[in-house]
């Protein structure tokens, strides 16, 4: 029997023209199983199918260009071969009765020249990421100061997203989520911490939002707006983010996106990955006041807090990440009040063979 603590979370939801069997989304989580080719593969198809009890499946972040790469073993969708490789994943998830969205990604400065044949990673401005380095194909390296993208290069960035969305549609994806969070390229343009431009893409909030607006609008030529989503992270410190004008910036972005008829707005409202402490944390209720379409919360939710967010009207959907790692049957465990397994942290991103800590977690057994 479904308990009172999960009945709202497990109720169906009509997301525009898509029927979701419950209000849980599989959160996008980088798992680094695509190898050097960055091609989706049968193991990935098995992984996503195992977790398709979620009402909506969102893929791991997937790069829209070679320039966007910044993570060893993450998948791409910037070649036709990569696009077609995703079809096996889409088909496996659809066979389980769930829609699937592809998350579109460009790492921006959260990358290294080792990924780019010696060329520097790019960003809104030449502002280095302050951190303890990142893993590259040649091992762990210190962060570099990125090269600021030239104004004339930005239409090409927009086109990369459009081409990636077209490949996603050809592969059968139900929609796409534009990753504009967690300190990656579009977040680097949006936030004043990383955007020090003096052209029409910098300075005012309106200008800093311009690239995201252009990308969402352009993808609208491939998917209808109600099949396009955007992810934001107003509270996050991940990848050295956090701007003094964060509240003004993200409320502006949400208002503007509200007028675009999106599938949903995905807000990283939780503080599980750290908080920049530049004021009080932004909440879903703040976004609810300015964004009137489907709203998705994420970051640190368990079944009780997720259900409460749905029940009290703060969110329509909650993305669940880490609990899904070791619990492919998470929805059934929620339904039945079964105990959750714990994931092995050492095999989240890499293992030999790659199935270890990925597709080998068992379903519940009493």
N, C-alpha and C positions, 0 to 999 in steps of 0.2 A: 504494500500500500504506500502511496505517496504521502509523506508526512506534511503537516501544516507548514513546516519550515521550508518546503521546496515547491509547494503547489503553484505559486505564481511563476516561479522560475521555469517550471516544466510545462507551463501552459503554452499552447500554440500561438503563433504571431503571424499576422499578415504584413509582410514588409513590402508595401506597395503591391506589385503583382507576383511576389514570391511567397509561397506558403512555407513557414518554418515550423517544424514539429515541436520545437521548444524555443526558449529564449536564451539559450546558451550558445555562444559562438566559440569555436576552437580558435584561440588567439594565435596570431602569427608568431611563430617561434623558429628562429634560425637553428637548424640541426646539422648543417654542414655534411650532408650525405650525397651531394651531387658530384663530387670528384672534380678533377681538373677540367673536364669538359663542360662543367656546369649544366649538365643535362639531367632533367628529371628521369627517374629510372623505376623499375618494378618494385624495388624496396620502398621507395617513397610512396608509390601507389598503395602498397600494403599498409604502410604507416597511416596515411590519411584515411583509408577505408576503415581501419580499426577504430578510428576516432570520429567516424561520421554519425555517431549517435547525437552529436551536437546539431542543433537546428540550423546552424550556418557554419561552414568550414572556411577559414581564411588561411591561405597558404603562408608559409614563411616568406620573408622579404626576398624579392626576386629582382635582380638588376635589369634596368632598361637599356644599358649600354655597357661596353667594356670599360669605359671611363668611370662608370658607376661602381665598379667592383671594389671591394675593400674587405672581403671576408673569405678566407680559404674554404673551398668546398661548398660555397653557397650557390644556388641555381641562378641562371639567367634566362632572359627571354628576348635577347637582342639579335638572334639569328632565327631563320625559319626552322632549322633543325631543333633548336631549343624549344621553340613554340610547339612543334608537333610532339615533342617528347612529353609535354605536359598533358597531352590528350589521355594517356593511360591513367594519370592521376584523376583527372576530371571524370572519366568513365567509371572508375572504381568508387568514387564518392557518390556519384549519381546513382549507382546501383544500390547504394544504401539509403537512398531517398532524401539526400540533403543537397542543397545548392552549395556551390563553392565559388569564392571570390579569390582572385590573384592579387597579392599585395605588390605594388610597383615601387621600386627602390633605387635610389642613387645615393651612395655613401658620402659623396662630397669630400670634405676634409678628413672624415673618419676613414682614411685610407692611407696608402703609402706608395711611393714611387716603385717599389718592388712589384706592385700589381700592374704597372703601366710602362714597363720597359725603360724605367729611369725617369719618366716624366712625372712632375709633381702632381699630387691630387689637386682637385679644384674646389673652390668654395665661392661664397658670395664676396668675401674679402680675404686678404692675406693675413688671417688671424689664426695662429696655431692652436691646436687642441692641447690643453694642459692635462697630462695624464701620465700613466706609467707605461705607455707604448701599446703596440698592437701586434698581433701575429700576422706575419706575411708569408709568402711562399718560401722565403729564405730564413724564416725564424722570427723571433720577437725583435722588433725594432722600435726606436724612439719615434714619436710623432714628428712630422715635418711641417713647416709653414706652407700652407697651400698657395696655389696660384689663384688670384681672383679671376673669375670668368669675365671675359670682355662682353660688352653689351651686345655686340653683333653675334656672339656665340649662343645667346639665349634662345633664339628661335629654333636652333638645332636641338637644344635640350628639350624644348616643348615637343618637337617632332619625335625625339626618342621615346617619349611617353606615349605618343599617339601610335607609333609603330608597335610598341610593346603591347598596348591595349588591343590593337588589331590582331596581333598574333594570339593573344589570350582569347579573343572572341572566336578565332578560327579553331582554337583547341577545344572550344565548348564551354569555357568558363561562363558563369552566370553574370559576373560583373568583376569590377576591379576596385581595389582600395589603394588610394594614393597615400604613400607613407610620407607624411609631413611632420614627423615627430622624432624624438629621441636623438636629436643632434645630427641628423642626416641632412642632405643637401637642401631640401625645401624648408626644413626647420632653420637651417643656417641663413637662408634668405629672409625668413619671417622674423627672426629675433634680432633685436638691436645689439645683443652681445657679439654676434658674429657678422652682422651686416653693417659695414661702414662705408657703403657705396655712396657716390654723389650723383649717379645717373638716375633714370626714372625707376630703377629697381631698388633704390636705397633712400634713407632719410625718414620720410613719413611712414606711418603704419600702412597707409594705402599703397605706397610704393613697394614696401617690403612684402606685401601680400600679392603684388602683381604677378609674380612668376607662378605661384600656386593657382591664382585665378585663371591665368592663360592656359595652364596645363589642364585643369578641370574642364574649362570651356572647350578646349581642343579635343579632349577625349570624348566629349559629347557628340562628336561626329562619328564615333565608332559605337559607343554604347549610349543608350538613352540616359539622361541624368539620374533616373531612379535605379540605375545599375552601377553608379559610380559613388564611391564612399571616400572619405578623407579621415586620416588619423592625425590627432594633435596631442601634444604632451605639455600642458601648461605649467605643471609643477616640477617637471623632471630636471635632474642634474646630470643625467647620463650623457656621456660624451661632452662633458664640460659645458653644459648649457644652464640657462637661467638668466633672465634679463630684468632690470629694474621696472620696466613698463610691461611686465608679463600680463597683468590682468587686462589692461587696456588693449594690448595686442591681440590676445586670444579671444576676448569678447568681440572685438571688431571682426576677426576672422570668422567666428561662428555666425555672426549676423550676416556677413556677406555670403557665406556658404548656405545659410538658410534660404536665401533667395534663389538658389541654384537647383533646388528640388532633388537633393541627393538621396541615395539609397539609405544612408545613415551617416551620422557623425560619430566617429570612434574617439573617445576622450580618455586619455591615460590620467584618470583622476586620482588613483591610489598613490601612496607614497612608498610602496615596497621597494622601489629601485632608487630611493633617495629623494630629497626635497631641497630646492635651492635656498629656502629660508629667506627670501626677499620680501616676505609679507605673509599673509595667511594663505593656506592652500586653496586653490580654486576647487569648487565642488560641482557635481552634476546639476544641482538645483540652479546654480548660476547660469549654466549653459542652457538649461531647460527654458529659462526666461527669454533667451534670444534665438534659440534654435528649435523649430517646431516640428521637424521631421523625426524619424526614429533616432534615438540617442543610445549609444552603447558606452557603458563604463568598462574599465579595465584596470588591473594592477592590484594584486593582493587580495582579491575577493575569495571567500569560501562560500559554501552553499548557503549559509545563514545570511551573511551580509549581501550576497548576490540576490537572494530572494527578497530581502528587505528593500533593496534598491528598486526592484520591480514593483513590489507591493505598494510602496509609498509614492510611486509615480516618478521617481527621479530618473529612471532609465527604462527603456523598452527591452534592451538586450544587455547581457553581461558577457564579456569575453573572458574565458578561463584559460590560463596557460599552464603553469607548472603542474597543477594537479592532474592534467591530462597526460603528462609524460609517462608516469608509471601506472596510469589507470586508463587504458584504452576504452574500458566500459564505464567511464565516469558517470554518464547519465544514469545507467542502471544502478550504480552504487548510490547516487543521489536518491533515486526513486525508492530504493529499498533500505536506506540507512546503513549500508554496508561500510565497513572500515576502508580507508584509503591507504594504498601502498605508497612508499616513499621512493623517489627516484635516486639512482646512483648519479651523483653530481659529476663524477669523473668521466662518464660516458655520454654526457649531453651533446657534446660537439664532435667527438671523435672516438672511434673504437675500432678494433680489429678482431673479428670481422665487423663491418659497419652495422650489422643487425643488432649487435650487443648494445643494450641500453636504449634501443630504438623500437624494434618491432617484436622483441622477445619478452615484453612484460605480459604476464598472464591475466586473463579475466578473473573475476572474483571466484573463489572456491571456499566454501564454509569449512 
